[in-house]
Amino acid sequence: MKNRLMMLLVVLGVSLTASAWAAYGNSYSTYAKESTAPDRQGRWDLGIGVAAGMNDSADDAAFVYGQISYGVTPYIGLGIEAGWEEADSSINSDSIGVVPVLGDIILRIPNLHEALVPYGILGLGAAGVYASRDNLDDVDDTGFTWKLGAGADWFMNSNWILNFEFAYWNADVKLAGTSANDGFDWWTVGMALKYVF
């Protein structure tokens, strides 16, 4: 069910992007050709997003997150992100949830003649992971968590960004009797809307 919801959200996001592109028509083409992604040094990005989560032993994962980052240089940003993911587990538990909080180092590749800014991201922090199990007590643990990902910021104008990101996450947790018995890792593919100020 959650995977269907996530697919619907991704399709809706792509449809809205295509509609916005068509609506802007020549005006956006002029912006993309004549303008550039603004220099984010000394500026903040604030965003919210949704992603599909994937794991070998968990199904139907949905991930919702928020993030804020600051441009230290045109190429480097520092940020904080937090989110919540819950998935149906296929190994001895009803569901597994993850609540990560990370500090991010973002390496941007600004192209001074394009509205698309690719980047790499490394996140370090902690995550609380919990499992709700059928006819058993719930279990939870908190541990060191890291994330490695890549993405792209597409500037729809000088303030609004449509973001796409693919990332691998790893949480050092131990939840006995669940699929997170010896750590928990997952992949996310998602999109976010950001505002630069």
C-alpha positions in Angstrom: 0.0 0.0 0.0 2.8 2.5 0.9 4.7 1.6 -2.2 1.6 2.4 -4.3 1.2 5.7 -2.4 4.9 6.6 -3.0 4.6 5.7 -6.7 1.5 7.9 -6.9 3.4 10.8 -5.2 6.4 10.4 -7.5 4.1 10.3 -10.6 2.3 13.3 -9.3 5.5 15.2 -8.7 6.8 14.4 -12.2 3.4 15.4 -13.7 3.5 18.7 -11.8 7.0 19.3 -13.0 6.1 18.6 -16.6 3.0 20.9 -16.2 5.1 23.7 -14.8 7.6 23.3 -17.6 4.9 23.5 -20.2 3.3 26.5 -18.5 6.6 28.4 -18.3 7.2 27.6 -22.0 9.6 30.1 -23.5 9.9 32.1 -20.4 11.5 29.2 -18.6 13.7 28.4 -21.6 14.9 32.0 -21.5 15.6 31.7 -17.8 17.5 28.4 -18.2 19.6 29.7 -21.0 20.2 33.3 -19.9 20.2 32.9 -16.1 22.1 30.7 -13.8 21.5 28.9 -10.6 22.2 31.5 -7.9 25.3 31.4 -5.9 24.3 29.8 -2.6 27.3 31.0 -0.6 25.9 32.7 2.5 22.3 31.5 1.8 20.0 28.9 3.3 18.0 26.1 1.6 14.9 24.8 3.4 13.1 21.8 2.1 10.6 19.0 2.6 10.5 15.8 0.7 9.1 12.3 0.2 10.9 9.1 -0.9 10.4 5.5 -1.5 12.5 3.3 0.8 13.9 -0.1 -0.2 15.3 -2.9 1.9 15.8 -6.7 1.2 13.7 -7.7 4.2 11.2 -4.8 4.3 8.4 -3.9 1.9 6.1 -0.9 1.3 8.4 1.7 2.8 7.6 5.4 2.8 10.1 8.1 3.9 9.2 11.7 4.8 11.9 14.2 5.6 12.9 17.8 6.2 16.2 19.5 5.7 18.0 22.8 6.0 21.5 23.6 4.7 23.8 26.6 4.5 26.1 27.4 1.7 29.6 27.8 3.1 31.1 28.3 -0.3 29.6 27.9 -3.8 30.7 24.3 -3.7 30.2 23.2 -0.1 27.1 23.2 2.0 26.5 22.1 5.6 23.1 20.9 6.7 20.8 19.1 9.1 18.1 16.6 8.1 15.6 14.5 9.9 12.9 12.1 8.8 10.6 9.2 9.5 10.3 5.9 7.6 8.1 3.0 8.3 8.1 -0.3 6.4 6.2 -3.6 6.6 8.8 -6.3 7.5 8.9 -9.8 6.1 10.9 -11.3 9.0 9.1 -11.8 12.4 7.7 -8.4 12.9 4.7 -6.4 11.7 6.6 -3.2 10.9 10.0 -1.5 11.3 10.3 2.3 11.7 13.4 4.5 11.4 13.8 8.1 12.7 17.2 9.5 11.5 18.8 12.8 12.4 21.9 13.6 10.4 24.4 16.4 9.9 25.2 16.7 6.1 28.2 17.7 4.1 27.1 18.6 0.6 29.5 18.9 -2.3 27.9 20.9 -5.1 28.9 21.1 -8.7 27.5 24.5 -9.8 27.5 25.2 -13.5 27.4 28.9 -14.1 25.3 28.5 -17.2 22.6 26.1 -16.2 19.7 25.9 -13.7 20.6 22.3 -12.7 23.1 21.8 -9.9 24.3 18.2 -9.2 25.7 17.3 -5.8 27.0 14.5 -3.6 26.0 14.2 0.0 27.5 12.5 3.1 25.3 12.5 6.3 26.5 11.4 9.7 24.3 11.1 12.8 22.0 8.8 14.7 18.8 6.9 14.1 16.2 5.4 16.4 14.9 2.1 14.9 11.9 0.3 16.3 10.0 -2.8 15.5 6.3 -3.6 16.2 6.0 -7.4 16.4 2.9 -9.6 16.2 2.1 -11.1 19.7 5.5 -10.0 21.0 6.8 -6.9 22.8 8.0 -4.0 20.7 11.7 -3.5 20.5 13.8 -0.4 19.7 17.5 0.7 19.6 19.4 3.8 18.7 22.8 3.8 16.9 25.3 5.6 14.7 23.9 6.2 11.2 25.4 7.3 8.0 24.1 8.2 4.5 25.9 8.5 1.2 23.9 9.9 -1.8 23.8 11.9 -5.0 21.2 14.2 -6.3 20.4 17.3 -8.3 18.8 20.6 -7.6 16.7 22.1 -10.4 16.1 25.8 -10.0 12.6 26.5 -11.3 13.5 30.2 -10.5 16.0 32.0 -8.4 14.3 30.9 -5.1 12.4 27.6 -5.7 14.2 24.3 -6.2 12.8 20.9 -7.3 15.2 18.3 -5.8 15.8 14.7 -6.8 18.0 12.4 -4.6 19.2 8.8 -4.5 20.9 7.6 -1.2 22.1 4.6 0.7 21.6 4.6 4.5 23.1 2.4 7.3 22.1 2.3 10.9 24.2 0.4 13.5 21.3 -1.0 15.6 20.4 -4.4 17.0 16.8 -5.4 17.3 16.6 -9.0 18.4 14.1 -11.2 16.5 13.7 -8.8 13.6 15.2 -8.1 10.2 17.3 -5.4 12.0 18.9 -8.0 14.3 22.4 -7.0 13.1 22.1 -3.5 11.7 19.6 -2.0 9.3 20.3 -0.5 5.9 18.1 0.9 3.2 18.0 2.8 -0.1 15.9 5.9 -0.8 14.8 7.5 -4.0 12.9 10.7 -3.6 12.1 14.3 -4.4 11.8 17.4 -2.4 10.8 21.0 -2.8 13.3 23.6 -1.4 13.2 27.3 -0.9 16.5 29.4 -1.0 16.7 32.5 1.2 
